[in-house]
Amino acid sequence: MIKVSHVSKSFRHGKNAVNDLSFEVQPGETLVLLGTSGCGKTTTLRMINRLLIPDQGDIFIGTKNIRTESPENLRRNIGYVLQNTGLFPHYTVLENISIVPQLLQWDKSRIRNRALTLMEKLRLPPATYAHVYPQQLSGGQQQRVGLARALAADPPILLMDEPFGALDPLTRISVRNEFKLLDELNSKTIILVTHDVEEAFELGSRICIMNEGRIQQMGAATELLFNPANDFVRHFLDKQRLELELKSLRLRDIWPYLDGSNSGNGTLLSADTNCWDTLEYLIQDKAGSTFRNEEKQLDGNILMNAINAYKKTVSQHGHT
């Protein structure tokens, strides 16, 4: 869907903000660009939207080089969500959401129905919020309006630049959870920029860690955690490593260490007990749900409580 090929961009100081960057984003994938301030994340996003022009290299959407399209046509087919929402202060919520469909010359009833539907989905009841102005909304509500506006014309691609960065921690978690559950996003190709490691691991299908305008490593969460490409990646994740590992692992990843048949290879549980049934029973007892599905994501607290309870049981019965 999106291909960035050997792209570089420098500014007046002469140092490359982005240096020979190449990656691809598949249809329906969420790629997170992760790194510290100044690493080139936002510059990359702006080049995809033609807010900036690369000094070298090419960017393709599908088979089309974006240089061959007018910026206006390109942007009408790409949703863009900013950290500060970028809402027009003199437009109502309904008018803000309706901007791109109006530019695409949708009929008025279609525009209104689409805007009202998105407001309902994003917990902005139209009867309360349709005719108020952005300054009358909380930060979280403004961010929801910004997301609704980006989705209004149902674009196949969504670019998000620190979309939750200006929110307080509690609101940020709430809006992020709503984002994950929004059915509108299921079929979209998304590139999300953030410096928040936990946010990246929670939202990304793949994560691209950047530093000084270059890709340090790109891959799934478990690949970055357990097979870091270099010291930068390792150190970048160290501060939250345990929490990230527990959030990223699934049952299939830890089963070799729980299976009693592998007791000589670092097993966590007793070799002479049916570990799977015991562990599942303990997790059900604490979580109220089955973890038989090996694709199910682990809750680190539930897992560790279950394992500790099991080890205590084993110890009481004299097993090793």
RAGI-V778585 format. One line per field, one symbol per residue. ss: DSSP state (~ for helix, > for strand, _ for the rest). phi: phi as a letter, one per 20 degrees, with the letter a starting at -180 (. if undefined). psi: psi as a letter, one per 20 degrees, with the letter a starting at -180 (. if undefined). Layout:
ss->???
phi->???
psi->???
This chain:
ss->_>>>>>>>>>_____>>>>>>>>>>____>>>>>______~~~~~~~~_______>>>>>>__>>~~~__~~~~~~_>>>>__________>~~~~~_~~~~~____~~~~~~~~~~~~~~____~~~~___>~~~__~~~~~~~~~~~~~_____>>>>>_______~~~~~~~~~~~~~_~~~___>>>>>>__~~~~~~~__>>>>>>__>>>>>>_~~~~~~____~~~~~~~~__~~~~~~~~_>~~~~~~~~_~~~____________~~~~~~~~~~~~~_________>__~~~~~~~~~~~~~~~~~____
phi->.ccdclecbcdffneffcclebaccegnedddecrfgneoffgfffffemfcdffbnccddmdefffedfgfffffdcecddfemmfefedfgffffegfgffemffffffffffffffffdlcggfedgdedgfedfgfffffffffffegelffccdcdlfdfeefgffgffffffgfeffgegdeecdcebdeffffffdefccdedblmcfeacrfgffffdcffafgffffeggdgffffffefcgffdggedfffdgednfedffdcffgfffffffgfedmbedgffeffeegffffffffffffffffenee
psi->gpppolpqprahihpphpolpprqpqpjqoppoprrpjijghggghhhjkhqpqhqrqpqocjppihiqqhghghijpqppqgjhkqohjqrgghghigghghjkqqhhgggggghghgghklmphhhihjrqhijqrghghhhggggghigjlqipppoolhjhjqqgghggghgghghiohhihjqpppppqjogggghhhpgqpopqpljqphqparghghgimqhrhggghhighkggghghhhqrhhhighihphikhilkqhrqhkqnggggggghgghhikqqkhoiipqqogggghggghhghggghhjjr.
